């Protein structure tokens, strides 16, 4: 009985072996197919050259428009500033005077020019101070600009560290110098008129001061009086300084602010130098 069973057992074992081998092969082939299937799934494509491996629509961006700034609109020139016939001349003088910013010398009135001219007119007592570049403004600006120059200042011949007040009859201006530096002015003045009232030239000293002096011959108070030659001295004007038909009786007339500033700058014994000649006298 034992010998008859051996071939069956062998056959059974062979079939089992084949089954195992085939199953193992199916497992291996199945795994390979799965792996291959996974590899065939397309993934994201990384493009390093700027070109795609498959054609794609090309997107063209319109260039952004260049930023534009709003157009500069000049402020309108006020009507009261228009019509001055000495615009370029005033601009040229103001460009030489400190304190009025950058002035464009082109002869064209602008709102900015108007404000600068108004400020100048108010400072030097020019009426009306509306910003129009007329003859009075041009004359005052020219005189101030000239007196601010080194050539005109040299005419005063100041020496030493002491305070010296310079009175320029030709330009009708005055300024004060200490240690070589201008400490007051230049500003506009009015001196003696013709008919024997001309302000005398020469070197003097302040010898009397009073904030309010009574003039006996002319029956008027003289504010911020500083006498330097007999009855002649500095004082605040009692009339409109820029009236060319008027003049003093020999005194040096000053605007209010200038009279106060000179009063606070000078003292008794301060040197005064008067030079030049007032036009028309």
C-alpha positions in Angstrom: 0.0 0.0 0.0 2.8 2.3 0.8 4.5 2.0 -2.5 1.2 2.8 -4.4 0.8 6.1 -2.6 4.2 7.6 -3.4 3.4 8.6 -6.9 0.2 10.4 -5.8 2.0 12.2 -3.1 4.7 13.2 -5.5 2.1 14.5 -8.0 0.3 16.4 -5.2 3.6 17.9 -4.0 4.4 18.9 -7.6 1.1 20.6 -8.1 1.4 22.4 -4.9 4.9 23.6 -5.8 3.7 24.8 -9.2 0.9 26.7 -7.5 3.2 28.3 -5.1 5.6 29.3 -7.8 2.8 30.7 -10.0 1.3 32.6 -7.1 4.7 34.1 -6.2 5.1 35.0 -9.8 1.7 36.6 -9.9 2.6 38.6 -6.8 5.9 39.7 -8.3 4.3 40.6 -11.7 1.4 42.3 -10.0 3.7 44.4 -7.9 5.7 45.3 -11.0 2.6 46.3 -12.9 1.4 48.4 -10.0 4.7 50.1 -9.7 4.7 50.7 -13.5 1.2 52.1 -13.3 2.2 54.5 -10.6 5.2 55.6 -12.7 2.9 56.3 -15.6 0.8 58.8 -13.6 1.9 62.3 -14.9 3.1 64.6 -12.1 3.8 68.3 -12.1 6.4 69.3 -14.6 9.2 71.6 -13.5 10.4 73.8 -16.3 13.9 75.2 -15.9 14.5 76.6 -19.3 11.4 78.8 -19.6 9.8 76.4 -22.1 7.1 73.8 -21.3 7.4 70.2 -22.5 3.9 70.5 -23.9 2.6 73.5 -25.8 0.7 76.0 -23.6 -1.0 79.3 -24.5 1.3 82.3 -24.3 0.2 85.1 -22.0 1.4 88.6 -23.0 1.1 91.3 -20.4 0.5 94.9 -21.5 3.2 97.3 -20.2 2.1 99.3 -17.3 1.6 103.0 -18.1 4.3 105.2 -16.8 3.2 107.1 -13.7 2.2 110.6 -14.5 2.4 113.6 -12.2 -0.4 116.1 -11.9 0.4 119.2 -14.1 1.8 122.1 -12.1 -0.8 124.9 -11.9 0.5 128.3 -11.0 -1.5 130.3 -8.6 -3.3 133.2 -10.3 -1.6 136.6 -9.8 -3.9 138.8 -7.7 -5.3 141.8 -9.6 -3.7 144.3 -7.3 -0.2 142.9 -8.1 -0.6 143.4 -11.9 0.4 146.3 -14.0 3.8 147.2 -12.4 6.1 148.6 -15.0 9.3 148.0 -13.1 9.0 144.2 -12.5 12.4 143.1 -13.8 14.2 146.0 -12.1 12.6 145.2 -8.8 13.4 141.5 -9.1 17.1 142.2 -9.9 17.4 144.4 -6.8 15.6 141.9 -4.5 17.9 139.1 -5.7 20.8 141.1 -4.2 19.1 141.7 -0.9 19.2 139.1 1.9 16.0 137.8 3.4 13.8 137.5 0.3 14.5 134.0 -0.8 15.3 132.9 -4.4 14.0 135.6 -6.8 13.8 134.7 -10.5 14.8 137.7 -12.6 12.6 137.3 -15.6 10.3 140.4 -15.6 7.2 138.2 -15.2 5.0 138.8 -12.2 3.8 135.6 -10.4 1.8 135.1 -7.2 5.1 134.2 -5.4 6.7 137.4 -6.7 3.7 139.4 -5.5 4.1 138.0 -2.0 7.8 138.8 -1.9 7.2 142.4 -3.1 4.4 142.9 -0.6 6.8 141.8 2.2 9.5 144.2 0.9 7.0 147.1 0.7 5.7 146.5 4.2 9.2 146.3 5.6 10.2 149.6 4.1 7.0 151.6 4.6 6.0 151.8 0.9 2.3 152.5 0.5 0.2 150.9 -0.7 1.9 147.5 0.0 0.0 145.6 -2.6 2.8 143.8 -4.5 2.9 145.9 -7.6 6.4 146.7 -8.9 6.1 150.4 -9.4 8.6 153.3 -9.4 8.7 153.8 -5.6 9.4 150.1 -5.0 12.0 150.0 -7.7 13.8 153.1 -6.3 13.9 151.8 -2.7 15.0 148.3 -3.7 17.8 149.8 -5.8 19.1 152.0 -3.0 19.0 149.1 -0.5 20.7 146.7 -2.9 23.4 149.3 -3.7 24.1 150.0 0.0 24.4 146.3 0.7 27.3 146.1 -1.7 31.0 146.2 -0.6 31.8 149.3 -2.8 29.2 151.5 -1.2 30.0 150.3 2.3 33.6 151.1 1.7 32.7 154.8 1.4 32.0 155.0 5.1 35.6 154.2 6.0 35.0 152.6 9.3 38.0 151.6 11.4 38.3 150.0 14.7 35.9 147.8 16.7 33.6 150.6 18.0 30.1 151.0 16.6 29.8 153.4 13.7 26.6 154.7 12.1 27.0 155.4 8.4 24.7 157.9 6.7 24.8 157.8 2.9 23.2 161.0 1.6 23.6 159.9 -2.1 21.6 156.7 -1.7 19.5 158.1 1.2 20.3 155.0 3.3 22.0 154.3 6.6 23.5 151.3 8.4 25.7 150.6 11.5 28.9 148.6 11.6 30.7 147.0 14.6 33.9 144.9 14.4 33.6 145.0 10.6 30.1 143.5 10.5 26.9 145.3 9.7 24.7 145.1 12.8 21.8 147.4 11.7 20.5 148.2 8.2 21.0 149.1 5.5 17.7 150.9 5.5 16.1 153.9 3.9 16.2 157.4 5.4 15.3 160.9 4.5 17.7 163.8 5.1 17.6 167.6 4.7 15.9 169.3 1.8 17.2 172.1 -0.3 16.8 175.7 0.7 19.6 175.7 3.3 18.4 172.6 5.2 20.9 170.0 3.7 22.3 167.5 6.2 26.0 168.4 6.7 28.6 165.8 5.9 31.4 164.9 8.4 32.2 162.9 11.5 30.2 163.3 14.7 29.1 161.6 17.9 25.7 161.1 19.5 25.6 163.4 22.5 22.0 163.4 23.5 19.2 160.8 23.5 15.5 161.0 24.4 12.6 158.7 23.5 10.5 161.7 22.9 11.9 165.2 22.1 9.9 168.3 21.6 11.1 170.4 18.6 10.7 174.1 19.6 11.0 175.7 16.1 8.8 173.2 14.4 6.3 172.5 17.2 6.3 168.7 16.8 7.4 165.7 18.9 10.4 163.8 17.6 10.2 160.1 18.7 13.5 158.2 19.4 15.6 161.3 19.2 19.4 160.9 19.0 21.3 164.2 18.4 24.7 164.2 16.8 25.2 167.8 15.4 23.6 170.7 17.3 19.9 170.4 16.6 20.4 167.7 14.0 19.8 164.1 14.9 18.1 160.7 14.1 14.4 160.4 14.8 11.3 158.6 13.6 9.7 160.3 10.6 6.5 162.4 11.3 5.4 162.2 7.6 5.4 159.7 4.8 9.1 158.9 4.3 8.9 158.2 0.5 7.3 161.5 -0.5 10.0 162.8 -2.8 8.8 166.4 -2.5 9.5 166.5 1.2 12.6 166.5 3.2 13.8 167.2 6.7 15.3 170.4 8.2 18.6 168.6 8.4 17.7 165.6 10.6 17.9 161.9 9.5 14.3 160.7 9.4 13.7 156.9 10.0 10.8 154.5 9.8 9.3 153.6 13.1 10.9 150.1 13.3 14.3 151.4 12.2 14.2 154.3 14.7 13.5 151.8 17.5 16.2 149.4 16.4 18.8 152.1 16.1 17.8 153.4 19.6 18.5 149.9 21.0 21.8 149.7 19.1 23.4 153.1 19.6 24.5 154.9 22.8 25.8 158.3 23.7 29.3 158.7 22.1 28.5 156.4 19.2 30.3 157.6 16.1 28.3 158.9 13.1 29.7 159.4 9.7 27.8 161.4 7.1 29.0 161.3 3.4 27.7 161.9 -0.1 25.1 164.3 -1.4 21.4 164.1 -1.5 20.2 164.3 -5.1 18.4 167.5 -5.9 19.9 169.5 -3.0 
